[in-house]
Amino acid sequence: MLAAKLERLDALLDAEDLTSVWFARPNAFAWLTGGDNVVDRESPVGVAAVGYDGSQVRVLTDTIEADRIEAEELPDLPDETPVETYPWYSASLAEALADAVDGPAAADVDVPGLASLDPTPLRQPLTERDRERYRDLGRETAAAVESVCRELRPDDTEDEVAAALSIALRSRGIEAPVVLVGGSKRAGIYRHYTPTQTDLGAYALVSVTAQRYGLHASCTRTVAFDPPEWLESRHRDAARVEATALAATRETAAADGTASDVFAAIQEAYAAVGVDGEWEHHHQGGAAGFAGREWIATPDLETPVVAPMAYAWNPTIQGAKSEDTHLLTEDGDLETLTATGGWPTLEVDAIDTAGTLERPGILGIHHGDG
């Protein structure tokens, strides 16, 4: 599995005339090693860097982290992979990298004397190992979210629900970089309903982006207690926009098209369900993988739509949202990764595309009926 990624790095070294490339950002480190180089969640740079020089993978970290990194955080690398160290008090990781590298090199963080490298294209398309891990992550993420959603009550606060979601995910070895919980007082106002002490009230939108092995899975679920009359229709319309985005993703990949082609279909879908311009109030999603979104589609984004790759589209119509993470396979099939088979669904038609798709419905919960 590592060989496929090293082939991409070999091509990069040749194309850019480099002797080595280095990755210290957590998602790029995870992409190559399968491990985690994070200690401080507020830092964009991890505590270790992994490099490749065309013949060997090397890891560099300080003397505090070396034993743990070598023992626990390099599952995808050979056992003989060298882990080089520097005294924690003598330099920063960037400074140590500058001293350790010979010849022209590039890194995904600022390192004196090294060129800048954007690793995003290297992570696309997904390798077979990444796809296997993604399926497990998606299923377990959905299971955690749905288990919490089934226990919700109108007087739960958004913060309480967010805490329960974080615990449910962490108990499965899954981090949660994004947890959004919006009750009826706020979900209809804000597209990013960051949780507060406000009660859920009549209904709730619950959205997460979860991460394990560096891979990211996003999903949204809607729970209703005494919902407003408009919620069902807006939810269905948002689901139709998402279904259109998925159909357009499949068609665009087959035609070697770009993100802007999918975005055009999304714009047309909003217009078709009677809310032209609603797309302007929130981004619509895009490719997923070793970031919540490897890229976010815009009207002018000419990034290729490729397979096999994960995609997470998240259309919103004021107060409603439809979102899951899907795998577009090499054969053009769409697999919903964030699904358990235990959540209510609805069948919706994509705009201007034959066939229907199943999307998550609204879970109705009634309390106090005797």
C-alpha positions in Angstrom: 0.0 0.0 0.0 2.9 2.3 0.7 4.3 1.7 -2.7 1.5 3.5 -4.5 2.2 6.7 -2.5 6.0 6.4 -3.0 5.4 6.2 -6.8 3.6 9.6 -6.6 6.5 11.0 -4.5 9.0 9.6 -7.0 7.2 11.4 -9.8 7.2 14.7 -7.8 11.0 14.4 -7.1 11.6 14.0 -10.8 9.3 16.7 -11.9 10.6 19.3 -9.5 14.3 18.1 -9.5 14.2 17.6 -5.7 16.4 15.3 -3.5 13.7 14.9 -0.8 10.2 16.0 0.3 9.1 16.4 3.9 5.7 16.5 5.6 5.1 17.9 9.1 1.4 19.0 8.9 -0.8 16.4 10.6 -2.9 15.4 7.6 0.1 14.9 5.3 2.1 13.1 8.0 -0.9 10.7 8.4 -1.2 10.2 4.7 2.3 8.8 4.4 2.6 7.1 7.8 -0.9 6.2 8.9 0.0 7.8 12.2 -0.6 10.9 14.2 2.1 13.6 14.9 -0.2 15.8 17.0 0.3 16.8 20.6 -1.0 20.4 20.6 -4.3 20.5 18.8 -3.9 24.3 18.3 -0.7 24.0 16.3 -0.9 23.5 12.5 2.5 21.7 12.6 3.0 18.4 14.3 5.9 17.2 16.5 7.4 15.0 13.8 8.2 15.2 10.1 8.3 12.4 7.6 10.5 12.6 4.5 11.3 10.6 1.4 14.4 10.9 -0.8 13.6 8.5 -3.6 15.0 5.4 -1.8 14.1 5.7 1.9 11.5 7.1 4.2 12.8 8.9 7.3 11.2 10.4 10.3 12.6 13.3 12.3 11.3 14.3 15.8 12.7 15.5 19.1 13.9 13.4 22.0 10.6 13.7 23.9 8.6 12.1 21.1 10.9 9.7 19.4 10.1 6.5 21.4 6.3 7.0 21.2 6.3 8.0 17.5 8.4 4.9 16.6 6.3 2.5 18.7 2.8 3.8 18.0 2.6 6.3 15.1 4.2 4.6 12.0 1.8 1.7 11.2 2.2 2.0 7.4 6.0 2.3 7.4 8.5 -0.6 7.4 9.8 -1.6 10.9 13.3 -0.5 9.8 12.3 3.1 9.1 14.9 5.3 10.7 13.6 7.7 13.4 16.2 10.5 13.8 16.1 12.8 16.8 17.3 16.2 17.9 17.4 17.6 21.5 14.0 19.2 22.3 15.8 22.3 23.8 18.1 22.9 20.9 15.8 23.8 18.0 12.4 23.8 16.5 11.2 21.1 14.1 11.7 23.5 11.2 15.2 24.4 12.3 16.1 20.7 12.8 14.8 19.9 9.4 16.9 22.6 7.8 20.0 21.0 9.4 19.0 17.5 8.5 18.3 18.0 4.8 21.0 18.0 2.0 20.3 19.2 -1.5 17.2 20.8 -3.0 14.2 19.8 -1.0 10.6 20.9 -0.3 8.3 20.8 2.8 4.7 21.4 3.6 5.7 23.8 6.4 8.0 26.8 6.4 11.6 25.5 6.6 14.6 27.8 6.0 16.2 26.9 2.7 13.5 24.5 1.6 10.9 25.1 -1.1 7.2 25.2 -0.3 5.1 22.1 -1.1 1.3 21.7 -1.3 0.6 18.0 -0.7 -3.1 18.2 -1.6 -2.7 16.8 -5.2 -0.5 13.9 -3.9 -3.5 12.7 -1.8 -5.8 12.3 -4.8 -7.0 9.8 -5.8 -7.4 7.6 -2.6 -5.3 4.4 -2.4 -6.9 1.0 -1.7 -5.7 1.1 1.9 -7.2 4.5 2.4 -10.5 3.4 0.9 -10.7 0.4 3.3 -10.0 2.7 6.3 -12.6 5.2 5.0 -15.3 2.6 4.9 -14.7 1.8 8.6 -14.4 5.4 9.6 -17.6 6.4 7.8 -19.7 3.6 9.2 -18.5 4.2 12.8 -18.9 8.0 12.5 -22.5 7.5 11.4 -23.1 5.0 14.2 -21.8 7.4 16.8 -23.8 10.3 15.6 -27.0 8.4 15.2 -26.7 6.8 18.6 -26.5 10.2 20.2 -29.3 11.6 18.1 -31.7 8.9 19.1 -31.4 10.0 22.8 -32.0 13.7 22.2 -34.7 15.7 24.1 -36.0 19.2 23.5 -34.5 20.5 26.7 -31.0 19.3 26.0 -28.6 22.1 25.3 -26.5 22.3 22.2 -23.4 22.1 24.3 -24.6 18.9 26.0 -25.2 17.3 22.7 -21.8 18.4 21.4 -20.2 16.8 24.4 -22.0 13.6 23.9 -21.0 13.5 20.3 -17.4 14.0 21.1 -17.5 11.2 23.7 -19.3 8.8 21.3 -16.7 9.4 18.6 -13.6 9.4 20.9 -14.7 6.1 22.4 -14.3 4.7 18.9 -10.8 6.2 18.5 -12.2 9.0 16.3 -11.3 12.7 16.7 -13.9 15.3 16.0 -12.4 18.5 14.6 -15.9 19.9 13.8 -19.0 19.4 15.9 -22.0 21.6 15.2 -25.3 21.4 17.0 -28.1 23.8 16.2 -31.4 23.9 17.9 -34.6 25.4 16.4 -33.7 28.9 17.7 -30.4 29.0 15.9 -30.3 26.5 13.1 -32.6 28.6 11.0 -30.4 31.7 11.4 -26.8 30.4 11.2 -25.3 28.0 8.6 -22.5 27.2 11.0 -24.4 26.5 14.2 -21.5 26.3 16.7 -23.0 24.9 19.9 -24.1 27.1 22.8 -26.1 26.7 26.1 -29.3 27.1 24.1 -32.0 24.4 24.3 -32.7 22.3 21.2 -36.3 23.2 21.2 -38.5 22.1 18.3 -35.8 20.4 16.2 -32.1 20.1 15.8 -29.4 19.8 13.2 -26.3 17.8 14.1 -23.2 18.0 11.9 -19.8 16.5 12.5 -16.5 16.1 10.6 -14.7 13.2 12.2 -11.0 12.1 11.7 -9.1 8.9 12.0 -5.8 7.8 10.3 -5.9 11.3 8.9 -9.1 10.6 6.9 -12.1 12.9 7.4 -15.8 11.9 7.2 -18.6 14.4 7.4 -22.4 13.9 8.0 -25.5 15.7 9.2 -28.6 14.4 10.8 -31.9 16.1 11.6 -34.0 15.3 14.6 -37.5 16.7 15.1 -39.6 16.9 18.2 -42.3 19.5 17.2 -40.9 20.8 13.9 -42.0 23.8 12.0 -44.2 23.1 9.0 -41.5 24.1 6.5 -38.8 21.7 7.8 -39.8 18.6 5.9 -40.0 20.4 2.5 -36.8 22.3 2.9 -35.0 19.1 4.1 -36.3 17.2 1.0 -35.2 20.1 -1.3 -31.7 20.1 0.3 -31.5 16.4 -0.2 -32.4 16.8 -3.9 -29.6 19.3 -4.3 -27.2 16.9 -2.7 -28.4 14.1 -4.9 -27.9 16.3 -7.9 -24.3 17.1 -6.7 -23.6 13.4 -6.4 -24.9 12.5 -9.8 -23.0 15.4 -11.3 -19.8 14.2 -9.5 -20.1 10.8 -11.1 -20.8 12.3 -14.6 -18.0 14.9 -14.3 -15.4 12.3 -13.3 -16.3 10.1 -16.2 -16.0 13.1 -18.6 -12.7 14.3 -17.1 -14.4 17.5 -15.9 -13.7 19.9 -13.1 -15.2 21.1 -9.8 -16.8 24.0 -11.6 -18.9 21.6 -13.6 -20.4 20.1 -10.5 -20.9 23.5 -9.0 -23.0 24.6 -12.1 -25.2 21.6 -11.5 -25.6 22.5 -7.9 -26.6 26.1 -8.8 -29.2 24.7 -11.3 -30.6 22.4 -8.6 -31.2 25.2 -6.2 -33.0 27.1 -8.9 -35.1 24.1 -9.8 -36.4 23.6 -6.2 -37.3 27.3 -6.0 -34.5 28.8 -4.0 -32.2 30.3 -6.6 -29.2 31.9 -5.0 -29.4 30.0 -1.8 -26.0 28.6 -2.5 -24.5 32.0 -1.8 -25.1 31.6 2.0 -22.9 28.6 2.6 -20.2 26.6 0.8 -21.4 23.5 -0.9 -18.6 21.0 -0.1 -16.3 19.1 -2.4 -13.7 16.4 -2.3 -12.9 14.8 1.1 -10.0 12.8 2.2 -7.0 13.9 4.4 -8.8 17.2 5.1 -12.4 17.9 5.8 -12.5 19.1 2.3 -9.4 18.6 0.0 -11.0 21.3 -2.1 -14.3 23.3 -1.9 -16.1 23.7 -5.2 -16.7 27.3 -6.5 -18.1 28.6 -9.8 -14.5 29.0 -11.2 -12.6 26.1 -9.6 -10.9 24.0 -12.3 -9.6 21.2 -10.1 -10.2 17.8 -11.7 -12.9 15.6 -10.3 -11.2 12.2 -10.0 -12.0 8.6 -8.9 -11.5 6.7 -6.6 -12.1 9.7 -4.3 -14.4 10.7 -1.5 -16.8 13.6 -1.8 -18.9 15.4 0.8 -21.5 17.8 -0.5 -23.5 19.8 2.1 -26.2 21.9 0.6 -28.3 24.1 3.0 -31.7 25.7 2.7 -32.3 28.0 5.5 -32.9 25.8 8.6 -32.2 22.5 6.7 -29.1 20.7 5.6 -28.3 17.4 3.8 -24.8 15.9 4.1 -23.0 12.6 4.0 -19.5 11.4 2.8 -19.5 9.2 -0.3 -16.9 7.2 -2.2 -16.9 7.5 -5.9 -15.2 4.2 -7.1 -13.1 3.6 -10.2 -16.2 1.9 -11.7 -18.3 5.0 -11.2 -20.3 3.6 -8.4 -21.3 5.8 -5.4 -20.9 4.3 -1.9 -22.4 6.2 1.0 -19.6 5.9 3.6 -21.5 7.6 6.5 -24.4 5.2 6.7 -25.6 2.5 9.1 -28.8 1.3 7.5 -30.6 2.1 10.7 -31.6 5.7 10.0 -34.9 6.7 8.3 -34.4 7.6 4.7 -36.2 9.2 1.8 -35.9 8.7 -1.9 -35.3 11.9 -3.9 -34.8 12.6 -7.6 -31.7 14.4 -8.8 -32.4 17.4 -11.0 -32.2 16.6 -14.7 -30.9 13.1 -14.0 -32.7 9.8 -14.3 -33.1 7.6 -11.2 -33.4 8.2 -7.5 -31.1 8.3 -4.5 -31.7 7.4 -0.9 -30.8 10.2 1.5 -31.2 10.5 5.3 -34.6 11.6 6.4 -35.7 13.3 9.5 -35.9 11.3 12.8 -39.0 12.1 14.7 -38.9 11.8 18.5 -41.9 12.3 20.7 -41.7 12.6 24.5 -44.3 12.8 27.1 -47.1 10.9 25.3 -47.9 8.9 28.4 
